[in-house]
Amino acid sequence: MGEVRVESLGEVEELRARIAAWRELKVSPVERMPEALWLEASVLAERFGVSTVSRALGIGYMGLRQRLG
């Protein structure tokens, strides 16, 4: 069980780094996050919960929740 948790933390860290990289490269401050990143965040939210993932990734709770349906 502990190994799954470590792998999961790695997934969250990897996505957090990719989101941070996108934020640094975006042209406009109001540019929306790409759907591919939202999709990956949604997969993690299904496993760990919307609140936990939104806080860990620094993304909006409502935007993530809406994508889950």
Order of alpha helices (4+ residues) and beta strands (2+ residues): alpha-alpha-alpha-alpha
